[in-house]
Amino acid sequence: MSALIENKIFSVHGGLSPAISTLDQIRTIDRKQEVPHDGAMCDLLWSDPEDIVDGWGLSPRGAGFLFGGSVVSSFNHANNIDYICRAHQLVMEGYKWMFNNQIVTVWSAPNYCYRCGNVAAILELDGNLNKQFRVFDAAPQESRGAPAKKPAPDYFL
């Protein structure tokens, strides 16, 4: 769901929640459950930053919220973190900074769904938290080989 890197970088799948203002509140979430349709856990997995939103807004996904720069700034300040690193949204350039470099989306699936034509990225941090983005394309089809024909595990049925 989330991780804290050297007490300075908050990494989360989706985004923030109006029900959470501190990292300690996230630590109290029971993670050993199905993802609920609403609430803090759902929001951390489904919420997205949005340039045109001031504060909180309804998400077109039907789960989580949209949140603006003031929300990110308040969260980062309250928790003494440098920035938020998240995924969950296709970024054609592989990564995208928002709100004066207070949050970054890193997308690591090149040519998403074999049709989007996007590049992908990973964020590398060194021991001093210096960052470097590695941007890459999808591997050519001929180098990928045929997909495995293993049956799906029972828990996906």
N, C-alpha and C positions, 0 to 999 in steps of 0.2 A: 504494500500500500504506500509506504513512505519510508524515507531514511534521512538521517541527519549526518552530513559529512563534516567532520572536524568542527562541529558546532557552528558552522558558517554557511553551509549550502543545504537547503531543504530540498530533497528530491521526492517527488510525488508523481503518481501515475497521471492523474487528471488535473486537479486544481485545489482550490480552497473551498471552505464551507462557512456559511453565516453562523453555524453552530459552534465554530472553533475559532478562538483567537490566540491560543497558546499551543506550543508543542506538547506541553504536559497533558492537555485535553486529548490529543491524538493518542498518547501513550495509554490512556484508559479505555480505548475502544476494544471491544472483544472482537478480535480478528478471526476467531474460529467459528465462523457462521457463513451462511449464504449471504451474498450481498443484498442488503435490503433495498426496497424501491425508493426510499427516501432516508434522510438523516445524514449524519456526519460521514459515516463510512461511504455511503453512496456518493456524497458530494466529492470526497477526496478522489474517487475513481472516475467521476463523470463530469465535473465542472471544467469550464474553459475560460481563459482570459479573453476579453473583447475590448477593442479600442473605443468603440462608440458607447460603451456602458460606463456610467458613473455610479459606483457602488455595486449593487447586486441587481441582476436581471434574470428573467425566466430563460431557461435553456430550451432551444428548439429540439434537443435530443429527447426531452421528456423525462430526464433525470439530471440531477445536479443543477448548477446555476451558471450563469455568465457573471463574470466579475471584472471590475475595472481597475485602473491604476491606483486609485486611492485605497482600495482594499489591499492590494499587494504591498503598497508602501506601509500601511498601518501594520500588516502582519509581519513584514520583515523588521520593522522598527521594534515592535513589541517583543519579538523573539531574538533580536540581535543577530540576524542572519544577513549575509551579503546579497544573496539572490535565491530564487526558486528555480529548480530545474525540473521540467515535466515533459511528458510525451503526449500521447492520446489524440493528437490532431496532426493530420497530414500537413507538412510544410514542404513546398516544392523545392526549396533550396537546402533542405536537410535540417536546418535549424533557424530559429527566428527569435531575436531579442525583442522584448516589449517593455513599455513603461520605463524608459531611461535605464535599460539594462538591469531591471529588478526581477525579471522573470525571463526564462528562455525555454522554448519548446524545442526538443530534439527528437527528430523522427528518423528511425533506423530501418525502415522497410523501403528499399529502392523499388521504383516502378510498382508501386502499391497496386495490388490486385491485377498485376500483369498488364495494366493499361493506363496508369496515371502519368507515367513518364517523369516522375520525380526522382531526384537524387536523395540519398540518405546521409545521415551523419551519426557520429558518436562523439561524445565529449570526453577528452582525456584530461585528467588532473594530475599534476606532479605532486611531490611531497610538500610543496609550498602553496598548493591550490592554484598554481598558475594553470590556465586552461588553454587547450588547443582542440579545435574541432577538426575531425577527420571526415571529409565528405567523400562519398563514393557512389558509383553507379551500380546497377544490377549486373550480375555476372551474365555473360552472353549465354543464350539458350543452349548452344552446343556444348558448353563447358559444365552445364548443370546436370546433365544426364536425365534419365527417366525418374519420375517420383517413385518412392517406395510404395509397394502395394500391400503394406501391412494392414491388418484389420484395426479399426478404431478400438481403443480401450473401452471396457465396459462402462466406465464412468462418463463417457461422452454419449452414451445411448439413452 
